[in-house]
Amino acid sequence: MTQITVEELAGLMQKSAGITVSPETLEAQSGTGFDALGVDSLGLLGIVGELENRHGTPMPPDAERCKTPRQFLDLVNTTLMAGA
């Protein structure tokens, strides 16, 4: 069963959105909006695209509209578990 971790999301934010946030900070601020962390809609779209490429599973359109890392991880992990 594949799950996206906070560490993986932090890496994706670095790679796809150019935003460096430590996994510890991301975990502590998982309810903070992506915008407050410096990730805009194009950055989030890049993260979603990278996940789709890595896992070969289309992400739901709502993934691009998630407001917080926690909301994003919950949605993406539910999608990945359903496809497993």
Stockholm file with secondary structure:
# STOCKHOLM 1.0

chainA/1-84         MTQITVEELAGLMQKSAGITVSPETLEAQSGTGFDALGVDSLGLLGIVGELENRHGTPMPPDAERCKTPRQFLDLVNTTLMAGA
#=GR chainA/1-84 SS CCCCCHHHHHHHHHHHHCCCCCHHHHHHTTTSCHHHHTCCHHHHHHHHHHHHHHHCCCCCGGGGGCCSHHHHHHHHHHHHHHHC
#=GC SS_cons        CCCCCHHHHHHHHHHHHCCCCCHHHHHHTTTSCHHHHTCCHHHHHHHHHHHHHHHCCCCCGGGGGCCSHHHHHHHHHHHHHHHC
//
